[in-house]
């Protein structure tokens, strides 16, 4: 029996034990749901109105089928890809997410450190709970690309101040989000009465009893607030929409182009016509996104926009896509359709909720492994080969 049965040693560390049992993003989602109070989990997991767009984002990737090449010698595979003049080990970036310390005290700094270990760009949100300079300090000397995501605020001077601070702190790209002129109708957050910081109500007191570890971690760290709006007091998720300016237009993009000397990325649900106009306005790159379905429900899935947008922009404009990426195979599909890279949001937040900074590491390792395996099974040995042969390798 000793020869046939090898007893697995017991892992004493609870976080490592939990993460070891998670083999894909879906496992991490389930682990996060068991560990995190429902209002917080719903903030990450939920979307606008009937959540049709969020489901469609995932379905858009899964609608494609692979047509692999065989006998192609895939013993050596290079998963790296070029982006903005440098080479990423995997064509993957970490998208901006708000209130990240609400998911785990490691927050934005922990996510940035995990991204740095994997050599991947991290995007800090305007609605972050950690300051621009603090995140830069967390990864100082690592060489990891830091990007700053900007909502164009009603208070333009404050918006410009954030841009200037990001430039001074060494952020290399500005990601201007254009689909949040008002806050989407996020029903789960409304039902839960979620506020930033969380409110102590009968409901949350019950959550304290049900998830004491979460609340102990939260209360042990610095107060949870808006790093870029320190004077703001408690507000609902819907209430944060008052920061945003519904009158933004193309002139605002032109103004930011004059102000920002680094890479300028326009992020939103851009169809071919708007993508062409963005390029004409001096935007360096486009990030196709419908905010993970959190803004306009029934919005087109970004994966379905890759090919038509690429057709009008040509090969010279870097094209990123987010919303719905849950597997390394999704990355392969995006590249085959014409994207240069993908960005993830919910996927790494599930890891953060399940295991903090180590959970984000785990997500990035899983997606990298899945992407490498997909490339090998497709019969391609490089990202360039995958993009070149894309039309041959996938079909609906």
N, C-alpha and C positions, 0 to 999 in steps of 0.2 A: 504493500500500500504506500509506503514511503517513496518508492520509486515512481508510482503512478500519480500520486496526489501531492502537489506542491501547495502548501498553505501560504496564502498571501499574507505578508506581515501587516499588522494593523498600523495605519497611519495615525499618529497621535494628534496631529494638527487638524482641527475641524475644517478649516478653510480648504486646505489641500485635499482632505478627504472628500469634501463636497464637490470640488472642482474635478477631481479624478473620476467622479461618477457621471460627469457631463461630457458627452462625446460630440455634440453638435450644438448649434445655437438654440434649437428647440429645447434641449435638455437644460440649458442655462436659463431659458425663459421660465421653465417650470420650477427650477431651483429658486429663482428670484421671486416668483409668485408666492412660494411657501415662506419666504424669509422677510418680505417687505410688507408694511401696512398697505391695505387695499387702495386708499386714495393715492399713495405715491406710485404704486405699481400701475394703477390705471392712468396716471398722468403720462407715464412712459408708453404704455401699451395701447392707449386709446387714440382716437382720431376724431374728426369732425362728423357731426350729424349722424348718419347711419353707418359710418365707417366703411362705405363702399369703396372709396378710393384706396384706403389702406389695404384692403383685401385684394383689390385689382392690381396694386403695385407688385405684390408677391406673385399673383397669378400670371402677370405679364412675362416674368422670367420663366415660369414653369410651363408656359405655353409652347416653348421651343423644344425641339428634339435634336439630339446629336446624330451626326452622320460621320463616324470616326474613320480615319485612315488606318490601315493595318500594316503590319510588318514595316514600321517606319523607324525602328531603332531609337527608342526613347530612353535609353539608359542614362543619358545626361540631359537634364532639362534646366533651362534658365528661366526663372519666373520674373526676372527683373524687367522694368520698363522705364522709358524716359518720360520725364515730366518737368516742364519749366527749366530746362537746361541741366537737370541732374538726373540721376538714375535711382529709382526706388527699387528695393528688393522684391516688392510686389506692387503692381499698379493699384494702390489702395491708399485712401486718406480717411482720417477720422473727422466726421462732420460735426458742426457745432450743435450743442445741446444746452438748454437753459437749466438753471437750478441744479447743477450736477451734484453738489454736496448734499442735496436733499436725498439722493439715492444712496450715497455712502460718504462718510467723512473724508475719504481720500479725494473725492471730487475731481475738479478739473486738473489739478496738479498731478494727481495719481494717473489720470488718463493720459496726460501729456508725457509723463515718465514712461508709461507702458509703450506709447507710440514711439518714443525716442529709442527704447531698447530694440524695437523692430525696424528702426530707420524710416518711419512713416510720418507724414505731415499730420499735425493736430490743429484743428480749427477752434479757437476760443469764441464763445458766443457773447454778443452784447449783453445778454441776460444771464451772464455767468455769476456764480457765487464766489469766485476767486478773481482777484485783480489781474490786470494785464501784466504788470511788472512781476507779480508773484509767480505766475505761471512761467514767465520767461526765466525767472531765477531757478525754478524747479528743474529746468532742462538745460541750464547754462553749461556750455562746453560740450554738449552732446552732438551738436551739428544738426539736430533734427529741425526740419522746416516748421515754423510756427506761422499759422494764418490767423487773421482776425476777421470775424464775421460782423458785419454792420447792418443794423436796422437804421434806416434813415428816420431820425426822430423829429418830432415837432420842434424841439429845441435844437436848431441846427448848430449852434455854437457848441453844445455838449457833444453832438455827433462828431463834429470836426475835431473836438478835443480828444475824443476816443481814438480817432484816426491818427492824430499826431502822436499820441502816447504809444500806440502800437508801432508806428514807424520808429520812434525813439528807442523802444524796447527790442527792436530787431526782428519784428514780424515781417515776413517776406511777401505775403500776399494779403490782399483785402478782398473778402468775399461779401459782396453786396446782395442782401436778400431782398427781393422785390415782390414777394407774394404775401406780405404781412402788413398791408395797409390798415387792416383791422384784424382783430383776433378771430380765428375760426370758431365755429359753434361746437365746442368740445363738450358733449353731453355728459360724459363720465365725470369730468372735473366739476361741472355745474351741480350734478347730483351729489357728489361727494363734498361739495363746499370747500374745495381745496384752496388754501391760501398760502402765500409766502410771506413770512415764515408760517409753518403749520399752526393752526388755532387749537387751543385746548378747549374742546367741547365734549359733551357726553360721548359723542362718537369716537373722538380721538382718545379719550380716556380709556374706552373699551379697547382701542387698538394698542394702547400702552400695555394693557394686561395681556393681550394676545401676542404682541411682538416686543417684549421688553428689551431684547438685545438691540433692536434697531434704535429705540429711543435712548437707551443708555449711550450708544455710540454717538448719536446726534447731540445729546446734551453735554457730552464730554468734550466736544470740539468747540471751535469759535462759533459765535452766533451766526445763524443762517440768515443771510440778507442779500440784497442786490449789490454786488461789488461796485458796479458802475453807477448806482443810484443810491448812495449811502444815506441820503436824507429821507428816502421813501420809507414809509411805515408799512405795516402789513396790508396786503392787497390780494384780491382773488386773481386767478389766472386770467380771467376775462378782463379784469381791471387793468392789467398790464398793457392792454391795447391802447390805453390813453397815451402811452409814450409815443406811439407810432403816428406817422403823418399820412393820412389818406390822400393828400394832394401831391404826392411825389410823382415826378415825370422824368422824361429823358434829359431834361436840363440838369437835374440833380446828378445823373450819371456823368454828364459832361463836367460838372463842377468837381466831382470826386476824381475824375481822370486827371484834371489839372493838379489836384492836391496830392494825389498818391503817386509816388515814383516807382513803386514796386509792381508786382503782378496784380492786375485787377480782374476779378472773376465775378460774373453776374450769375446769381443763383435764383432759379425760379422755373415755373412751368412754361418755358419758352418754346413756342412753335417755330417753324422755319422762318416766317416773316420777321418776328421779333428777334430771332437769333441773328439774322442778317443785319438788322438795324443795330443790334448791340455791337457787332463787329465794326460796323461803319462808325459807331460812336467812340471807338478806341478801346473797347474791352479786349483784354488779352485772352480770356478763356471763358467758357460757359459751363455752368453746372446745372444740368437738367434735374429738376426737383419739383415735387408738389408738396414738400414739407412733410413727407411721410403720410400724406392724406389728412394732415391735421388742420389744413386751412379750408380750401374749397373742396367739399366732397364731390364725387363723380368727376373729378378732374382726370385728364388723360394720364395714364401711367408713363413715367419718364422713360422706361425701357422702350416703349413704343415710339418715342420721339427721337431716339438716337439716329436711326437711318435717315429720316427726312431732314433733320437738322444738319447732319453731316453732309448731306447732298448740297445744301445751300452754302455752308461755310467753307467747304473744301477741306483738304487734309491738313492745312497749316494751322488751324485753330484748335488748341487743346479742348477736348470735350470730356467732362466728367458727368457721372450720373449717380444719383442716390435714390432712395425710397424703394423698399422692397427687397434689398439685398440680404439674404439669410444664409447663403452657402457659397463656397468657392466656385461652384459651377455657375452661379449667377454672374460672377466676375468674368468667367470665360465667355459667357453669352454676350455680356456688355461689350467686351473687346471685339468679339466676332462681328457684332453689329456696327462697330465703328468708333466706340468710345476709347479714350486714352486711359481712363482710370475710373474707379468707382469710389464712392464715399459711403461710410456706414454710420448710423446713429443708434437706432434701437438695439442693434446687434451687440455693440460694445456696452450699452447701458445694462442689458441683461447680465452681462458678465460682471459689471461693476456692482450691481445689486446682489449678485450671487456670491461674490468673493472679493470685492474691493479692487485695488490695483492689480492683484494677481488674477482676478477674474477677467480683466481687460486683456492682460497678457494671454490668457487661455483662449479667448475669442480670436485674437489675432493669429495665434498658432494654429487653431482649428481651420480658419479660413485659408491660411497659407497652405496647409497640408491638403485641404480639399482642392484648392486651385491647382497645385502641382499634380495631384493624382488625376484631375480632370484633363489637364494638358497631356499627360502620358497616355491616358486611355483614348484621347482624341487623335493621338499620333502626331503631335506637334512638340517641338523642342524649345521654342522661344516665343515670347510675346509677339515679336515681329511676324513670326510664321503664323501664329494664331490670327492676327489681324489680317494678314495677306490672304489667308485661305478661308476667312470667316464665312463667306457665302457658300463654300463647299461643305462646311462642317456643321451647319445648323439648318433646320427646316421646321416650319410650324406643323 
